[in-house]
Amino acid sequence: MYTPEEELIYHDHGYGQIHSHPHDHEHGEGHGHTHSHTETKAVLNRLSRAIGHLESVKRMVENGRDCTEVLVQLAAVRSALNSTAKVILKDHIEHCLEDSDPSQLQALNEAIDKFMT
């Protein structure tokens, strides 16, 4: 079991074998502060729904559903994740960049670049 201070890291070893374990060591630059946001519950709810939706898509593939149906549902999952990312980004800007130093802005820009690719 992990504590709230830890985050779960998911590893995909291929062949459908995905597992998680607690990850509690220090991150590099940009993770030196704790995150206390107003939208945490909303983000967790959105992620739970997206996970459930993705599991449904997986079952569609396992059951041999039409590829076009699967693609439409994958697009819906991607859209749900994109809107969740917007909530996280807005919340981060409102709560973490108040006294922003250049390194925080650079870290945010790098995160946005990684998300957008």
MMTF fields as JSON, N, C-alpha, C and O atoms, coordinates in Angstrom:
{
  "mmtfVersion": "1.0.0",
  "mmtfProducer": "UNKNOWN",
  "numBonds": 467,
  "numAtoms": 468,
  "numGroups": 117,
  "numChains": 1,
  "numModels": 1,
  "chainsPerModel": [1],
  "groupsPerChain": [117],
  "chainIdList": ["A"],
  "bondAtomList": [4, 2, 8, 6, 12, 10, 16, 14, 20, 18, 24, 22, 28, 26, 32, 30, 36, 34, 40, 38, 44, 42, 48, 46, 52, 50, 56, 54, 60, 58, 64, 62, 68, 66, 72, 70, 76, 74, 80, 78, 84, 82, 88, 86, 92, 90, 96, 94, 100, 98, 104, 102, 108, 106, 112, 110, 116, 114, 120, 118, 124, 122, 128, 126, 132, 130, 136, 134, 140, 138, 144, 142, 148, 146, 152, 150, 156, 154, 160, 158, 164, 162, 168, 166, 172, 170, 176, 174, 180, 178, 184, 182, 188, 186, 192, 190, 196, 194, 200, 198, 204, 202, 208, 206, 212, 210, 216, 214, 220, 218, 224, 222, 228, 226, 232, 230, 236, 234, 240, 238, 244, 242, 248, 246, 252, 250, 256, 254, 260, 258, 264, 262, 268, 266, 272, 270, 276, 274, 280, 278, 284, 282, 288, 286, 292, 290, 296, 294, 300, 298, 304, 302, 308, 306, 312, 310, 316, 314, 320, 318, 324, 322, 328, 326, 332, 330, 336, 334, 340, 338, 344, 342, 348, 346, 352, 350, 356, 354, 360, 358, 364, 362, 368, 366, 372, 370, 376, 374, 380, 378, 384, 382, 388, 386, 392, 390, 396, 394, 400, 398, 404, 402, 408, 406, 412, 410, 416, 414, 420, 418, 424, 422, 428, 426, 432, 430, 436, 434, 440, 438, 444, 442, 448, 446, 452, 450, 456, 454, 460, 458, 464, 462],
  "bondOrderList": [1, 1, 1, 1, 1, 1, 1, 1, 1, 1, 1, 1, 1, 1, 1, 1, 1, 1, 1, 1, 1, 1, 1, 1, 1, 1, 1, 1, 1, 1, 1, 1, 1, 1, 1, 1, 1, 1, 1, 1, 1, 1, 1, 1, 1, 1, 1, 1, 1, 1, 1, 1, 1, 1, 1, 1, 1, 1, 1, 1, 1, 1, 1, 1, 1, 1, 1, 1, 1, 1, 1, 1, 1, 1, 1, 1, 1, 1, 1, 1, 1, 1, 1, 1, 1, 1, 1, 1, 1, 1, 1, 1, 1, 1, 1, 1, 1, 1, 1, 1, 1, 1, 1, 1, 1, 1, 1, 1, 1, 1, 1, 1, 1, 1, 1, 1],
  "groupList": [{"groupName": "MET", "atomNameList": ["N", "CA", "C", "O"], "elementList": ["N", "C", "C", "O"], "formalChargeList": [0, 0, 0, 0], "bondAtomList": [1, 0, 2, 1, 3, 2], "bondOrderList": [1, 1, 2], "singleLetterCode": "M", "chemCompType": "L-PEPTIDE LINKING"}, {"groupName": "TYR", "atomNameList": ["N", "CA", "C", "O"], "elementList": ["N", "C", "C", "O"], "formalChargeList": [0, 0, 0, 0], "bondAtomList": [1, 0, 2, 1, 3, 2], "bondOrderList": [1, 1, 2], "singleLetterCode": "Y", "chemCompType": "L-PEPTIDE LINKING"}, {"groupName": "THR", "atomNameList": ["N", "CA", "C", "O"], "elementList": ["N", "C", "C", "O"], "formalChargeList": [0, 0, 0, 0], "bondAtomList": [1, 0, 2, 1, 3, 2], "bondOrderList": [1, 1, 2], "singleLetterCode": "T", "chemCompType": "L-PEPTIDE LINKING"}, {"groupName": "PRO", "atomNameList": ["N", "CA", "C", "O"], "elementList": ["N", "C", "C", "O"], "formalChargeList": [0, 0, 0, 0], "bondAtomList": [1, 0, 2, 1, 3, 2], "bondOrderList": [1, 1, 2], "singleLetterCode": "P", "chemCompType": "L-PEPTIDE LINKING"}, {"groupName": "GLU", "atomNameList": ["N", "CA", "C", "O"], "elementList": ["N", "C", "C", "O"], "formalChargeList": [0, 0, 0, 0], "bondAtomList": [1, 0, 2, 1, 3, 2], "bondOrderList": [1, 1, 2], "singleLetterCode": "E", "chemCompType": "L-PEPTIDE LINKING"}, {"groupName": "LEU", "atomNameList": ["N", "CA", "C", "O"], "elementList": ["N", "C", "C", "O"], "formalChargeList": [0, 0, 0, 0], "bondAtomList": [1, 0, 2, 1, 3, 2], "bondOrderList": [1, 1, 2], "singleLetterCode": "L", "chemCompType": "L-PEPTIDE LINKING"}, {"groupName": "ILE", "atomNameList": ["N", "CA", "C", "O"], "elementList": ["N", "C", "C", "O"], "formalChargeList": [0, 0, 0, 0], "bondAtomList": [1, 0, 2, 1, 3, 2], "bondOrderList": [1, 1, 2], "singleLetterCode": "I", "chemCompType": "L-PEPTIDE LINKING"}, {"groupName": "HIS", "atomNameList": ["N", "CA", "C", "O"], "elementList": ["N", "C", "C", "O"], "formalChargeList": [0, 0, 0, 0], "bondAtomList": [1, 0, 2, 1, 3, 2], "bondOrderList": [1, 1, 2], "singleLetterCode": "H", "chemCompType": "L-PEPTIDE LINKING"}, {"groupName": "ASP", "atomNameList": ["N", "CA", "C", "O"], "elementList": ["N", "C", "C", "O"], "formalChargeList": [0, 0, 0, 0], "bondAtomList": [1, 0, 2, 1, 3, 2], "bondOrderList": [1, 1, 2], "singleLetterCode": "D", "chemCompType": "L-PEPTIDE LINKING"}, {"groupName": "GLY", "atomNameList": ["N", "CA", "C", "O"], "elementList": ["N", "C", "C", "O"], "formalChargeList": [0, 0, 0, 0], "bondAtomList": [1, 0, 2, 1, 3, 2], "bondOrderList": [1, 1, 2], "singleLetterCode": "G", "chemCompType": "PEPTIDE LINKING"}, {"groupName": "GLN", "atomNameList": ["N", "CA", "C", "O"], "elementList": ["N", "C", "C", "O"], "formalChargeList": [0, 0, 0, 0], "bondAtomList": [1, 0, 2, 1, 3, 2], "bondOrderList": [1, 1, 2], "singleLetterCode": "Q", "chemCompType": "L-PEPTIDE LINKING"}, {"groupName": "SER", "atomNameList": ["N", "CA", "C", "O"], "elementList": ["N", "C", "C", "O"], "formalChargeList": [0, 0, 0, 0], "bondAtomList": [1, 0, 2, 1, 3, 2], "bondOrderList": [1, 1, 2], "singleLetterCode": "S", "chemCompType": "L-PEPTIDE LINKING"}, {"groupName": "LYS", "atomNameList": ["N", "CA", "C", "O"], "elementList": ["N", "C", "C", "O"], "formalChargeList": [0, 0, 0, 0], "bondAtomList": [1, 0, 2, 1, 3, 2], "bondOrderList": [1, 1, 2], "singleLetterCode": "K", "chemCompType": "L-PEPTIDE LINKING"}, {"groupName": "ALA", "atomNameList": ["N", "CA", "C", "O"], "elementList": ["N", "C", "C", "O"], "formalChargeList": [0, 0, 0, 0], "bondAtomList": [1, 0, 2, 1, 3, 2], "bondOrderList": [1, 1, 2], "singleLetterCode": "A", "chemCompType": "L-PEPTIDE LINKING"}, {"groupName": "VAL", "atomNameList": ["N", "CA", "C", "O"], "elementList": ["N", "C", "C", "O"], "formalChargeList": [0, 0, 0, 0], "bondAtomList": [1, 0, 2, 1, 3, 2], "bondOrderList": [1, 1, 2], "singleLetterCode": "V", "chemCompType": "L-PEPTIDE LINKING"}, {"groupName": "ASN", "atomNameList": ["N", "CA", "C", "O"], "elementList": ["N", "C", "C", "O"], "formalChargeList": [0, 0, 0, 0], "bondAtomList": [1, 0, 2, 1, 3, 2], "bondOrderList": [1, 1, 2], "singleLetterCode": "N", "chemCompType": "L-PEPTIDE LINKING"}, {"groupName": "ARG", "atomNameList": ["N", "CA", "C", "O"], "elementList": ["N", "C", "C", "O"], "formalChargeList": [0, 0, 0, 0], "bondAtomList": [1, 0, 2, 1, 3, 2], "bondOrderList": [1, 1, 2], "singleLetterCode": "R", "chemCompType": "L-PEPTIDE LINKING"}, {"groupName": "CYS", "atomNameList": ["N", "CA", "C", "O"], "elementList": ["N", "C", "C", "O"], "formalChargeList": [0, 0, 0, 0], "bondAtomList": [1, 0, 2, 1, 3, 2], "bondOrderList": [1, 1, 2], "singleLetterCode": "C", "chemCompType": "L-PEPTIDE LINKING"}, {"groupName": "PHE", "atomNameList": ["N", "CA", "C", "O"], "elementList": ["N", "C", "C", "O"], "formalChargeList": [0, 0, 0, 0], "bondAtomList": [1, 0, 2, 1, 3, 2], "bondOrderList": [1, 1, 2], "singleLetterCode": "F", "chemCompType": "L-PEPTIDE LINKING"}],
  "groupTypeList": [0, 1, 2, 3, 4, 4, 4, 5, 6, 1, 7, 8, 7, 9, 1, 9, 10, 6, 7, 11, 7, 3, 7, 8, 7, 4, 7, 9, 4, 9, 7, 9, 7, 2, 7, 11, 7, 2, 4, 2, 12, 13, 14, 5, 15, 16, 5, 11, 16, 13, 6, 9, 7, 5, 4, 11, 14, 12, 16, 0, 14, 4, 15, 9, 16, 8, 17, 2, 4, 14, 5, 14, 10, 5, 13, 13, 14, 16, 11, 13, 5, 15, 11, 2, 13, 12, 14, 6, 5, 12, 8, 7, 6, 4, 7, 17, 5, 4, 8, 11, 8, 3, 11, 10, 5, 10, 13, 5, 15, 4, 13, 6, 8, 12, 18, 0, 2],
  "groupIdList": [1, 2, 3, 4, 5, 6, 7, 8, 9, 10, 11, 12, 13, 14, 15, 16, 17, 18, 19, 20, 21, 22, 23, 24, 25, 26, 27, 28, 29, 30, 31, 32, 33, 34, 35, 36, 37, 38, 39, 40, 41, 42, 43, 44, 45, 46, 47, 48, 49, 50, 51, 52, 53, 54, 55, 56, 57, 58, 59, 60, 61, 62, 63, 64, 65, 66, 67, 68, 69, 70, 71, 72, 73, 74, 75, 76, 77, 78, 79, 80, 81, 82, 83, 84, 85, 86, 87, 88, 89, 90, 91, 92, 93, 94, 95, 96, 97, 98, 99, 100, 101, 102, 103, 104, 105, 106, 107, 108, 109, 110, 111, 112, 113, 114, 115, 116, 117],
  "secStructList": [7, 7, 7, 6, 6, 1, 3, 3, 3, 3, 3, 3, 7, 1, 6, 6, 7, 3, 3, 3, 3, 3, 3, 7, 1, 7, 7, 1, 6, 6, 7, 1, 1, 7, 7, 7, 7, 6, 6, 2, 2, 2, 2, 2, 2, 2, 2, 2, 2, 2, 2, 2, 2, 2, 2, 2, 2, 2, 2, 2, 2, 2, 6, 6, 7, 7, 2, 2, 2, 2, 2, 2, 2, 2, 2, 2, 2, 2, 2, 2, 2, 2, 2, 2, 2, 2, 2, 2, 2, 2, 2, 2, 2, 2, 2, 2, 7, 6, 6, 7, 7, 2, 2, 2, 2, 2, 2, 2, 2, 2, 2, 2, 2, 2, 2, 2, 7],
  "xCoordList": [0.844, 0.0, 0.888, 1.944, 0.474, 1.275, 0.598, -0.615, 1.408, 0.871, 0.548, 1.038, -0.277, -0.62, 0.599, 0.556, 1.693, 2.882, 3.61, 4.411, 3.328, 3.965, 3.086, 1.882, 3.682, 2.873, 3.081, 4.145, 2.071, 2.209, 2.811, 2.395, 3.779, 4.408, 3.972, 4.084, 3.478, 3.009, 4.053, 4.597, 4.312, 5.266, 4.553, 3.814, 4.776, 4.204, 5.333, 6.263, 5.247, 6.276, 5.888, 6.483, 4.904, 4.453, 3.553, 3.412, 2.962, 2.094, 0.988, 0.541, 0.538, -0.57, -0.219, -1.112, 1.08, 1.484, 1.863, 2.97, 0.939, 1.185, 1.056, 0.088, 2.035, 1.926, 2.367, 2.975, 2.054, 2.431, 3.167, 3.04, 3.934, 4.575, 4.753, 4.8, 4.853, 5.038, 6.354, 7.359, 6.316, 7.485, 7.61, 6.846, 8.575, 8.617, 9.952, 10.21, 10.807, 12.062, 11.915, 10.953, 12.887, 12.827, 12.906, 13.655, 12.144, 12.2, 13.228, 13.776, 13.476, 14.392, 13.739, 12.77, 14.266, 13.795, 12.301, 11.765, 11.633, 10.216, 9.308, 8.092, 9.862, 9.034, 9.42, 9.213, 9.974, 10.425, 9.329, 9.585, 8.12, 7.044, 5.9, 5.754, 5.104, 3.947, 2.826, 2.748, 1.977, 0.875, -0.419, -0.875, -0.998, -2.291, -3.193, -3.082, -4.068, -4.888, -6.366, -6.794, -7.124, -8.561, -9.289, -10.408, -8.694, -9.373, -8.965, -9.272, -8.286, -7.787, -8.909, -8.78, -10.004, -11.095, -11.695, -11.99, -11.875, -12.423, -11.482, -11.934, -10.187, -9.212, -9.243, -9.243, -9.27, -9.311, -10.582, -10.537, -11.716, -12.966, -12.876, -13.293, -12.332, -12.182, -11.262, -11.547, -10.161, -9.224, -9.872, -9.669, -10.645, -11.332, -12.288, -12.352, -13.028, -13.945, -13.171, -13.582, -12.042, -11.241, -10.668, -10.616, -10.241, -9.704, -10.799, -10.565, -11.985, -13.107, -13.45, -13.72, -13.439, -13.735, -12.669, -12.996, -11.41, -10.326, -10.419, -10.147, -10.8, -10.993, -12.116, -12.037, -13.161, -14.25, -13.753, -14.15, -12.891, -12.323, -11.479, -11.515, -10.724, -9.918, -10.821, -10.501, -11.937, -12.88, -13.45, -13.683, -13.677, -14.167, -13.171, -13.561, -11.895, -10.854, -10.822, -10.754, -10.872, -10.859, -12.046, -11.932, -13.18, -14.388, -14.5, -15.501, -13.48, -13.461, -14.41, -14.885, -14.699, -15.603, -14.998, -13.785, -15.845, -15.444, -14.38, -14.49, -13.364, -12.245, -12.698, -12.159, -13.679, -14.132, -14.776, -14.604, -15.511, -16.106, -15.018, -15.113, -13.99, -12.875, -12.177, -11.862, -11.937, -11.262, -12.077, -11.521, -13.38, -14.248, -14.162, -14.088, -14.174, -14.096, -12.713, -12.61, -11.664, -10.32, -10.223, -9.568, -10.874, -10.894, -11.597, -11.185, -12.649, -13.363, -12.482, -12.491, -11.725, -10.805, -9.737, -9.427, -9.181, -8.152, -8.716, -8.039, -9.931, -10.57, -10.754, -10.532, -11.161, -11.333, -10.001, -9.952, -8.932, -7.614, -7.138, -6.529, -7.416, -7.026, -7.762, -7.163, -9.063, -9.767, -9.304, -9.291, -8.921, -8.357, -7.033, -6.75, -6.236, -4.956, -5.171, -4.394, -6.214, -6.521, -6.844, -6.389, -7.631, -7.972, -6.702, -6.517, -5.83, -4.572, -3.722, -3.167, -3.616, -2.801, -3.327, -2.555, -4.634, -5.221, -5.011, -4.671, -5.213, -5.028, -3.568, -3.285, -2.656, -1.227, -0.863, -0.139, -1.361, -1.068, -1.602, -0.933, -2.801, -3.411, -2.726, -2.692, -2.175, -1.669, -0.164, 0.375, 0.52, 1.951, 2.834, 4.037, 2.271, 3.107, 2.919, 3.259, 2.371, 2.139, 3.438, 3.498, 4.449, 5.754, 6.731, 7.822, 6.33, 7.079, 8.474, 8.673, 9.413, 10.765, 10.974, 10.202, 11.989, 12.199, 12.295, 11.883, 12.828, 12.951, 11.585, 11.377, 10.633, 9.287, 8.599, 7.936, 8.755, 8.147, 8.757, 8.047, 10.076, 10.731, 10.236, 9.976, 10.103, 9.612, 8.187, 7.85, 7.355, 5.994, 6.0, 5.261, 6.823, 6.918, 7.374, 6.866, 8.321, 8.796, 7.684, 7.527, 6.904, 5.799, 4.748, 4.206, 4.453, 3.482, 3.994, 3.229, 5.281, 5.856, 5.731, 5.382, 6.013, 5.906, 4.462, 4.187, 3.536, 2.123, 1.608, 0.797, 2.069, 1.554, 2.139, 1.611, 3.199, 3.782, 3.261, 3.652],
  "yCoordList": [-1.174, 0.0, 1.236, 1.244, 2.259, 3.469, 4.57, 4.559, 5.522, 6.658, 7.766, 7.744, 8.749, 9.85, 10.644, 11.294, 10.597, 11.336, 10.667, 11.301, 9.385, 8.653, 8.712, 8.954, 8.494, 8.396, 7.017, 6.42, 6.508, 5.206, 5.381, 6.245, 4.566, 4.555, 3.266, 2.182, 3.387, 2.224, 1.836, 2.676, 0.546, 0.017, -0.981, -1.844, -0.858, -1.792, -2.678, -2.208, -3.961, -4.901, -5.645, -6.672, -5.133, -5.786, -6.964, -7.353, -7.515, -8.682, -8.468, -9.42, -7.206, -6.919, -6.947, -6.894, -7.03, -7.084, -5.686, -5.211, -5.036, -3.711, -3.807, -4.367, -3.258, -3.228, -1.869, -1.081, -1.614, -0.335, -0.587, -1.645, 0.403, 0.358, 1.78, 2.721, 1.937, 3.287, 3.884, 3.19, 5.167, 5.901, 7.118, 8.074, 7.088, 8.16, 8.881, 9.582, 8.727, 9.462, 10.835, 11.111, 11.687, 13.059, 13.095, 12.339, 13.96, 14.216, 15.289, 15.88, 15.528, 16.595, 17.943, 18.093, 18.902, 20.279, 20.366, 19.648, 21.26, 21.47, 20.659, 20.845, 19.763, 18.967, 19.171, 18.277, 20.321, 20.566, 21.013, 21.158, 21.239, 21.677, 20.669, 19.89, 20.715, 19.825, 20.481, 21.706, 19.666, 20.165, 20.092, 19.004, 21.219, 21.285, 22.117, 23.342, 21.458, 22.126, 22.023, 21.121, 22.946, 22.951, 21.926, 21.538, 21.481, 20.592, 19.13, 18.337, 18.755, 17.379, 16.348, 15.363, 16.561, 15.591, 15.48, 14.379, 16.611, 16.593, 15.862, 15.101, 16.086, 15.413, 13.915, 13.132, 13.505, 12.072, 11.428, 10.313, 12.125, 11.594, 11.453, 10.439, 12.467, 12.408, 11.25, 10.527, 11.08, 9.997, 8.633, 7.713, 8.504, 7.229, 6.896, 5.754, 7.905, 7.671, 7.291, 6.392, 7.98, 7.678, 6.264, 5.549, 5.872, 4.506, 3.481, 2.491, 3.714, 2.802, 2.732, 1.654, 3.879, 3.928, 3.159, 2.408, 3.343, 2.643, 1.131, 0.349, 0.729, -0.707, -1.26, -2.396, -0.458, -0.872, -1.019, -1.945, -0.111, -0.194, -1.455, -2.135, -1.764, -2.99, -4.212, -5.115, -4.235, -5.358, -5.402, -6.483, -4.236, -4.192, -4.894, -5.673, -4.611, -5.23, -6.73, -7.526, -7.115, -8.547, -9.285, -10.456, -8.602, -9.229, -9.095, -9.499, -8.533, -8.45, -7.426, -7.6, -6.353, -5.318, -4.621, -4.643, -4.016, -3.325, -2.264, -1.519, -2.207, -1.278, 0.177, 0.98, 0.522, 1.916, 2.281, 3.4, 1.356, 1.603, 1.796, 2.679, 0.969, 1.065, 2.417, 3.071, 2.828, 4.109, 5.285, 6.218, 5.242, 6.313, 6.368, 7.449, 5.212, 5.182, 5.614, 6.269, 5.255, 5.726, 7.243, 7.895, 7.802, 9.258, 9.897, 10.958, 9.261, 9.778, 9.726, 10.658, 8.649, 8.543, 9.63, 10.291, 9.811, 10.841, 12.222, 13.038, 12.491, 13.769, 13.967, 15.06, 12.901, 12.981, 13.271, 14.057, 12.651, 12.9, 14.318, 14.963, 14.802, 16.168, 17.181, 18.154, 16.96, 17.915, 17.825, 18.835, 16.639, 16.506, 17.255, 17.915, 17.15, 17.864, 19.377, 20.085, 19.874, 21.311, 21.742, 22.791, 20.929, 21.252, 21.299, 22.215, 20.306, 20.259, 21.475, 22.102, 21.812, 22.951, 24.259, 25.056, 24.481, 25.706, 25.776, 26.831, 24.651, 24.612, 24.887, 25.602, 24.322, 24.526, 25.999, 26.567, 26.602, 28.018, 28.876, 29.808, 28.562, 29.357, 29.176, 30.113, 27.982, 27.703, 27.535, 27.631, 27.292, 27.004, 28.074, 28.097, 28.955, 29.921, 31.34, 32.311, 31.454, 32.776, 33.573, 34.723, 32.985, 33.628, 32.92, 32.523, 32.77, 31.925, 32.463, 33.634, 31.562, 31.885, 31.257, 30.387, 31.676, 31.16, 29.637, 29.058, 28.975, 27.514, 26.841, 25.811, 27.427, 26.861, 27.019, 26.098, 28.175, 28.393, 27.469, 26.938, 27.275, 26.37, 24.939, 24.226, 24.513, 23.163, 22.992, 21.946, 24.019, 23.962, 23.874, 23.077, 24.681, 24.637, 23.272, 22.773, 22.664, 21.324, 20.29, 19.403, 20.404, 19.48, 19.624, 18.629, 20.871, 21.111, 20.537, 19.917, 20.729, 20.161, 18.648, 18.071, 17.997, 16.537, 16.087, 15.081, 16.843, 16.482, 16.639, 15.835, 17.655, 17.967, 17.059, 17.035, 16.319, 15.452, 14.051, 13.197],
  "zCoordList": [0.0, 0.0, 0.0, 0.634, -0.695, -0.722, 0.058, 0.264, 0.488, 1.226, 0.245, -0.883, 0.65, -0.265, -0.724, -1.768, 0.052, -0.342, -1.505, -2.192, -1.72, -2.798, -4.033, -3.936, -5.181, -6.378, -6.964, -6.798, -7.648, -8.28, -9.657, -10.428, -9.951, -11.263, -11.948, -11.375, -13.165, -13.917, -14.954, -15.669, -15.009, -15.974, -16.874, -16.398, -18.159, -19.117, -19.612, -20.268, -19.294, -19.7, -20.973, -21.303, -21.677, -22.9, -22.581, -21.422, -23.585, -23.459, -22.433, -21.793, -22.271, -21.371, -19.897, -19.051, -19.568, -18.169, -17.69, -17.944, -16.998, -16.456, -14.945, -14.43, -14.239, -12.788, -12.28, -13.004, -11.037, -10.446, -9.144, -8.527, -8.747, -7.443, -6.947, -7.74, -5.624, -5.091, -5.559, -5.72, -5.768, -6.233, -5.329, -5.463, -4.405, -3.43, -3.348, -2.369, -4.352, -4.282, -4.912, -5.629, -4.628, -5.125, -6.637, -7.255, -7.207, -8.638, -8.889, -7.958, -10.124, -10.511, -10.34, -9.595, -11.022, -10.954, -11.22, -12.064, -10.485, -10.721, -9.826, -9.862, -9.02, -8.13, -6.675, -5.855, -6.34, -4.992, -4.051, -2.856, -4.535, -3.662, -3.701, -4.643, -2.651, -2.642, -3.429, -3.522, -3.985, -4.8, -4.01, -3.657, -3.737, -3.082, -3.987, -4.028, -4.695, -5.698, -5.361, -4.641, -5.884, -5.632, -6.488, -6.151, -7.571, -8.517, -8.398, -9.288, -7.327, -7.205, -7.301, -8.028, -6.579, -6.605, -8.006, -8.471, -8.673, -10.034, -10.984, -11.839, -10.843, -11.705, -11.458, -12.408, -10.193, -9.885, -10.435, -10.953, -10.325, -10.889, -12.402, -12.96, -13.065, -14.525, -14.929, -15.884, -14.196, -14.512, -14.294, -15.085, -13.23, -12.978, -14.122, -14.578, -14.578, -15.706, -16.971, -17.704, -17.227, -18.421, -18.342, -19.343, -17.153, -16.974, -17.248, -17.942, -16.71, -16.966, -18.441, -18.971, -19.103, -20.532, -21.316, -22.235, -20.961, -21.657, -21.438, -22.35, -20.238, -19.99, -20.867, -21.337, -21.088, -21.98, -23.412, -24.12, -23.834, -25.184, -25.305, -26.33, -24.264, -24.276, -24.458, -25.231, -23.75, -23.906, -25.317, -25.858, -25.915, -27.297, -28.221, -29.091, -28.025, -28.863, -28.606, -29.543, -27.321, -26.979, -27.598, -27.96, -27.717, -28.264, -29.781, -30.372, -30.402, -31.856, -32.442, -33.564, -31.703, -32.208, -33.416, -33.624, -34.188, -35.404, -35.103, -34.129, -35.942, -35.729, -35.704, -34.942, -36.528, -36.538, -35.201, -34.718, -34.607, -33.286, -32.238, -31.385, -32.308, -31.354, -31.499, -30.505, -32.742, -32.969, -32.441, -31.862, -32.638, -32.125, -30.6, -30.016, -29.967, -28.505, -28.003, -26.966, -28.724, -28.355, -28.478, -27.665, -29.494, -29.637, -28.443, -27.975, -27.952, -26.786, -25.54, -24.735, -25.378, -24.243, -24.338, -23.348, -25.529, -25.718, -25.405, -24.778, -25.827, -25.545, -24.035, -23.513, -23.343, -21.892, -21.206, -20.26, -21.667, -21.086, -21.382, -20.529, -22.591, -22.933, -22.057, -21.6, -21.82, -20.967, -19.53, -18.826, -19.074, -17.733, -17.645, -16.646, -18.68, -18.701, -18.639, -17.999, -19.296, -19.239, -17.812, -17.355, -17.111, -15.727, -14.879, -14.077, -15.061, -14.308, -14.634, -13.733, -15.906, -16.321, -15.734, -15.2, -15.833, -15.277, -13.772, -13.236, -13.09, -11.647, -11.285, -10.323, -12.048, -11.809, -11.985, -11.168, -13.037, -13.283, -12.139, -11.694, -11.665, -10.593, -9.244, -8.446, -8.967, -7.631, -7.518, -6.416, -8.602, -8.498, -9.114, -8.855, -9.917, -10.611, -10.083, -10.758, -8.86, -8.3, -8.191, -8.627, -7.628, -7.509, -8.437, -8.028, -9.672, -10.59, -10.876, -11.197, -10.746, -11.168, -12.537, -12.94, -13.245, -14.614, -14.701, -15.706, -13.673, -13.739, -13.685, -14.326, -12.912, -12.866, -14.215, -14.69, -14.824, -16.141, -17.185, -18.039, -17.12, -18.07, -17.857, -18.826, -16.597, -16.313, -16.847, -17.402, -16.677, -17.203, -18.721, -19.3, -19.367, -20.827, -21.316, -22.32, -20.621, -21.002, -20.835, -21.674, -19.739, -19.524, -20.606, -21.086, -20.997, -22.064, -23.367, -24.105, -23.674, -24.905, -24.926, -25.956, -23.799, -23.74, -23.904, -24.557, -23.304, -23.394, -24.817, -25.277, -25.506, -26.845, -27.929, -29.041, -27.648, -28.68, -28.593, -29.389]
}
